[in-house]
Amino acid sequence: MSGGAELLTIFGRMDGMRSNGQPALEVPLVSVVRDTLSDNDAENDRLRYVWMLTYTQPTMLKRIASAIPSLYQHVGNKKQASPGPPSPILDLANTSRQTWNRFFWIGLQNVFLDSYGIPLKAASRSYRQNAADYRTAHVTQALSILGNYENLRRRTRDESELLAFRQSTDTNATPASDGAINDTATPLLPERSPAFTPGEMLELRARLILSGNTFGGFLGPDKFNYIVEKRSAASVDTIGHNWEMLRQRAEAEGLYFQPLNMPDGRPSHVLLWVSRSDLTKQAGRSFTKRFLNIANP
């Protein structure tokens, strides 16, 4: 980039959408700017902006609709890409700005907006909550992608993996005799130095986690390890609880619970299915969708 900066982008490879023997398409997912200060000294490099490339600033119609919870998810969705640059989800060089902005809106909400009656109070709180939920969802996606990227650097290719760093055009994949692409020997990530140093990856993950905390912008690097470890432990506990609860509920309803391995090798998703023979044998069986939230198969 001009000005002495590097743009680092993690791509997702869409292995399940290959067609006509062509290599799988790649989609950019997360981008990070590293400011090199126009020199070759890696010691003074600093990460600056983080983009979750599915994150956009809401349109005016979307902002208005966000005051009405039932309309927010369905009104004002963008149908065309903006010609300008996307909005960053985090500025790593000025993390306190988001914290001060949060303080400002809390004060404005409690001192001014809440004093003008129920309609304004409800609409303003609904708007802020919907905007926060939208951003939180994309921060969670960015954390998941960064975690997968770190794990993928230590693994070789598996048929079920979809996430990878953008590979150069001189890939090792060669067409097989039947026209299919034979890339079983192609590593998920190219054999090169990591895009992020361990310290940069720790900072990225910690700052994304802290961006959702009230005082997160004021915490320094000495808290990064603790924040990431605490988040990882809580995530493992939550996943284990939900996993076991859904497994028991699925088996109680006569469904097959089939784990799906994700790019990092962990089965974080599940496929629920039922055999045709079971449908015939249990034609009159009642179905309870509690916890599963699916229609009667």
Contacts in CASP RR format, 6 or more apart in sequence:
PFRMAT RR
TARGET T0000
AUTHOR 0000-0000-0000
METHOD contacts of the structure
MODEL  1
MSGGAELLTIFGRMDGMRSNGQPALEVPLVSVVRDTLSDNDAENDRLRYV
WMLTYTQPTMLKRIASAIPSLYQHVGNKKQASPGPPSPILDLANTSRQTW
NRFFWIGLQNVFLDSYGIPLKAASRSYRQNAADYRTAHVTQALSILGNYE
NLRRRTRDESELLAFRQSTDTNATPASDGAINDTATPLLPERSPAFTPGE
MLELRARLILSGNTFGGFLGPDKFNYIVEKRSAASVDTIGHNWEMLRQRA
EAEGLYFQPLNMPDGRPSHVLLWVSRSDLTKQAGRSFTKRFLNIANP
1 7 0 8 1.000
1 33 0 8 1.000
3 38 0 8 1.000
4 35 0 8 1.000
4 36 0 8 1.000
4 37 0 8 1.000
4 38 0 8 1.000
5 33 0 8 1.000
5 34 0 8 1.000
5 35 0 8 1.000
5 36 0 8 1.000
5 48 0 8 1.000
6 33 0 8 1.000
6 34 0 8 1.000
6 36 0 8 1.000
7 31 0 8 1.000
7 32 0 8 1.000
7 33 0 8 1.000
7 34 0 8 1.000
8 31 0 8 1.000
8 32 0 8 1.000
8 33 0 8 1.000
8 34 0 8 1.000
8 195 0 8 1.000
8 196 0 8 1.000
9 28 0 8 1.000
9 29 0 8 1.000
9 30 0 8 1.000
9 31 0 8 1.000
9 32 0 8 1.000
9 166 0 8 1.000
10 28 0 8 1.000
10 29 0 8 1.000
10 30 0 8 1.000
10 31 0 8 1.000
10 145 0 8 1.000
10 146 0 8 1.000
10 149 0 8 1.000
10 163 0 8 1.000
10 165 0 8 1.000
10 195 0 8 1.000
11 26 0 8 1.000
11 27 0 8 1.000
11 28 0 8 1.000
11 29 0 8 1.000
11 164 0 8 1.000
11 165 0 8 1.000
11 166 0 8 1.000
12 26 0 8 1.000
12 27 0 8 1.000
12 28 0 8 1.000
12 29 0 8 1.000
12 162 0 8 1.000
12 163 0 8 1.000
12 164 0 8 1.000
13 24 0 8 1.000
13 25 0 8 1.000
13 26 0 8 1.000
13 162 0 8 1.000
13 163 0 8 1.000
13 164 0 8 1.000
14 24 0 8 1.000
14 25 0 8 1.000
14 26 0 8 1.000
14 27 0 8 1.000
14 162 0 8 1.000
15 24 0 8 1.000
15 159 0 8 1.000
15 161 0 8 1.000
15 162 0 8 1.000
16 24 0 8 1.000
16 162 0 8 1.000
17 24 0 8 1.000
17 25 0 8 1.000
18 24 0 8 1.000
18 181 0 8 1.000
21 175 0 8 1.000
21 179 0 8 1.000
21 180 0 8 1.000
21 181 0 8 1.000
22 181 0 8 1.000
23 171 0 8 1.000
23 173 0 8 1.000
23 181 0 8 1.000
23 183 0 8 1.000
24 181 0 8 1.000
26 164 0 8 1.000
26 166 0 8 1.000
26 167 0 8 1.000
28 53 0 8 1.000
28 166 0 8 1.000
29 52 0 8 1.000
29 53 0 8 1.000
29 54 0 8 1.000
29 145 0 8 1.000
29 163 0 8 1.000
30 50 0 8 1.000
30 51 0 8 1.000
30 52 0 8 1.000
30 53 0 8 1.000
30 142 0 8 1.000
30 145 0 8 1.000
30 146 0 8 1.000
31 50 0 8 1.000
31 51 0 8 1.000
31 53 0 8 1.000
32 47 0 8 1.000
32 48 0 8 1.000
32 49 0 8 1.000
32 50 0 8 1.000
32 51 0 8 1.000
32 196 0 8 1.000
32 204 0 8 1.000
33 47 0 8 1.000
33 48 0 8 1.000
33 49 0 8 1.000
34 45 0 8 1.000
34 46 0 8 1.000
34 47 0 8 1.000
34 48 0 8 1.000
34 200 0 8 1.000
35 45 0 8 1.000
35 46 0 8 1.000
35 47 0 8 1.000
35 48 0 8 1.000
35 93 0 8 1.000
36 45 0 8 1.000
37 44 0 8 1.000
37 45 0 8 1.000
37 46 0 8 1.000
42 197 0 8 1.000
46 92 0 8 1.000
46 93 0 8 1.000
47 92 0 8 1.000
47 200 0 8 1.000
47 203 0 8 1.000
47 204 0 8 1.000
48 91 0 8 1.000
48 92 0 8 1.000
48 93 0 8 1.000
49 88 0 8 1.000
49 90 0 8 1.000
49 91 0 8 1.000
49 92 0 8 1.000
50 88 0 8 1.000
50 89 0 8 1.000
50 90 0 8 1.000
50 91 0 8 1.000
50 92 0 8 1.000
50 142 0 8 1.000
50 204 0 8 1.000
50 207 0 8 1.000
50 208 0 8 1.000
51 86 0 8 1.000
51 87 0 8 1.000
51 88 0 8 1.000
51 89 0 8 1.000
52 89 0 8 1.000
52 138 0 8 1.000
52 139 0 8 1.000
52 141 0 8 1.000
52 142 0 8 1.000
53 86 0 8 1.000
54 138 0 8 1.000
54 141 0 8 1.000
55 86 0 8 1.000
55 87 0 8 1.000
55 89 0 8 1.000
55 135 0 8 1.000
55 138 0 8 1.000
56 78 0 8 1.000
56 82 0 8 1.000
56 86 0 8 1.000
56 87 0 8 1.000
57 87 0 8 1.000
58 66 0 8 1.000
58 76 0 8 1.000
58 131 0 8 1.000
58 134 0 8 1.000
59 76 0 8 1.000
59 78 0 8 1.000
61 75 0 8 1.000
61 76 0 8 1.000
62 72 0 8 1.000
62 75 0 8 1.000
62 76 0 8 1.000
62 77 0 8 1.000
63 127 0 8 1.000
65 71 0 8 1.000
65 72 0 8 1.000
65 74 0 8 1.000
65 75 0 8 1.000
65 76 0 8 1.000
66 72 0 8 1.000
66 126 0 8 1.000
66 127 0 8 1.000
66 130 0 8 1.000
66 131 0 8 1.000
67 123 0 8 1.000
67 124 0 8 1.000
67 126 0 8 1.000
67 127 0 8 1.000
68 123 0 8 1.000
68 126 0 8 1.000
69 126 0 8 1.000
69 130 0 8 1.000
72 130 0 8 1.000
89 135 0 8 1.000
89 138 0 8 1.000
89 139 0 8 1.000
89 142 0 8 1.000
89 208 0 8 1.000
90 98 0 8 1.000
90 139 0 8 1.000
90 207 0 8 1.000
90 208 0 8 1.000
90 211 0 8 1.000
91 97 0 8 1.000
91 98 0 8 1.000
92 203 0 8 1.000
92 204 0 8 1.000
92 207 0 8 1.000
95 207 0 8 1.000
95 210 0 8 1.000
95 211 0 8 1.000
95 216 0 8 1.000
95 217 0 8 1.000
96 217 0 8 1.000
96 218 0 8 1.000
98 211 0 8 1.000
98 217 0 8 1.000
99 214 0 8 1.000
99 215 0 8 1.000
99 216 0 8 1.000
99 217 0 8 1.000
99 218 0 8 1.000
102 214 0 8 1.000
105 128 0 8 1.000
109 124 0 8 1.000
109 125 0 8 1.000
109 128 0 8 1.000
113 120 0 8 1.000
113 121 0 8 1.000
113 124 0 8 1.000
114 121 0 8 1.000
114 124 0 8 1.000
136 212 0 8 1.000
139 208 0 8 1.000
139 211 0 8 1.000
139 212 0 8 1.000
142 208 0 8 1.000
143 205 0 8 1.000
143 208 0 8 1.000
143 209 0 8 1.000
143 231 0 8 1.000
145 163 0 8 1.000
146 201 0 8 1.000
146 204 0 8 1.000
146 205 0 8 1.000
146 208 0 8 1.000
147 205 0 8 1.000
147 264 0 8 1.000
148 163 0 8 1.000
148 262 0 8 1.000
148 263 0 8 1.000
148 264 0 8 1.000
149 163 0 8 1.000
149 165 0 8 1.000
149 189 0 8 1.000
150 201 0 8 1.000
151 263 0 8 1.000
151 264 0 8 1.000
151 265 0 8 1.000
152 161 0 8 1.000
152 163 0 8 1.000
152 164 0 8 1.000
152 165 0 8 1.000
152 188 0 8 1.000
152 189 0 8 1.000
152 263 0 8 1.000
152 264 0 8 1.000
153 189 0 8 1.000
153 194 0 8 1.000
155 188 0 8 1.000
155 264 0 8 1.000
155 265 0 8 1.000
156 187 0 8 1.000
156 188 0 8 1.000
157 183 0 8 1.000
157 184 0 8 1.000
157 185 0 8 1.000
157 186 0 8 1.000
157 187 0 8 1.000
157 188 0 8 1.000
158 261 0 8 1.000
158 265 0 8 1.000
159 184 0 8 1.000
160 260 0 8 1.000
160 261 0 8 1.000
160 262 0 8 1.000
161 188 0 8 1.000
161 261 0 8 1.000
161 262 0 8 1.000
161 263 0 8 1.000
161 265 0 8 1.000
162 263 0 8 1.000
163 188 0 8 1.000
163 262 0 8 1.000
163 263 0 8 1.000
164 188 0 8 1.000
164 189 0 8 1.000
164 263 0 8 1.000
165 188 0 8 1.000
165 189 0 8 1.000
165 190 0 8 1.000
165 195 0 8 1.000
167 186 0 8 1.000
167 190 0 8 1.000
168 190 0 8 1.000
171 183 0 8 1.000
171 186 0 8 1.000
172 183 0 8 1.000
172 185 0 8 1.000
172 186 0 8 1.000
173 181 0 8 1.000
173 182 0 8 1.000
173 183 0 8 1.000
173 186 0 8 1.000
174 181 0 8 1.000
174 182 0 8 1.000
174 183 0 8 1.000
175 181 0 8 1.000
175 182 0 8 1.000
176 182 0 8 1.000
188 263 0 8 1.000
196 204 0 8 1.000
202 224 0 8 1.000
202 225 0 8 1.000
202 228 0 8 1.000
203 221 0 8 1.000
203 224 0 8 1.000
205 228 0 8 1.000
205 231 0 8 1.000
206 223 0 8 1.000
206 224 0 8 1.000
206 227 0 8 1.000
206 228 0 8 1.000
209 227 0 8 1.000
209 228 0 8 1.000
209 231 0 8 1.000
210 216 0 8 1.000
210 217 0 8 1.000
210 219 0 8 1.000
210 227 0 8 1.000
211 217 0 8 1.000
219 227 0 8 1.000
239 268 0 8 1.000
243 270 0 8 1.000
245 291 0 8 1.000
246 257 0 8 1.000
246 270 0 8 1.000
246 291 0 8 1.000
246 292 0 8 1.000
247 257 0 8 1.000
247 270 0 8 1.000
249 290 0 8 1.000
249 291 0 8 1.000
249 292 0 8 1.000
250 256 0 8 1.000
250 257 0 8 1.000
250 270 0 8 1.000
250 272 0 8 1.000
250 292 0 8 1.000
251 257 0 8 1.000
253 287 0 8 1.000
253 288 0 8 1.000
253 292 0 8 1.000
254 274 0 8 1.000
254 278 0 8 1.000
254 282 0 8 1.000
255 272 0 8 1.000
255 273 0 8 1.000
255 274 0 8 1.000
255 292 0 8 1.000
255 297 0 8 1.000
256 272 0 8 1.000
256 273 0 8 1.000
256 274 0 8 1.000
256 275 0 8 1.000
257 270 0 8 1.000
257 272 0 8 1.000
258 270 0 8 1.000
258 271 0 8 1.000
258 272 0 8 1.000
258 273 0 8 1.000
259 267 0 8 1.000
259 269 0 8 1.000
259 270 0 8 1.000
259 271 0 8 1.000
260 267 0 8 1.000
260 268 0 8 1.000
260 269 0 8 1.000
260 270 0 8 1.000
260 271 0 8 1.000
261 267 0 8 1.000
262 268 0 8 1.000
262 269 0 8 1.000
272 292 0 8 1.000
272 294 0 8 1.000
272 297 0 8 1.000
273 297 0 8 1.000
274 297 0 8 1.000
279 297 0 8 1.000
287 296 0 8 1.000
287 297 0 8 1.000
289 295 0 8 1.000
289 296 0 8 1.000
END
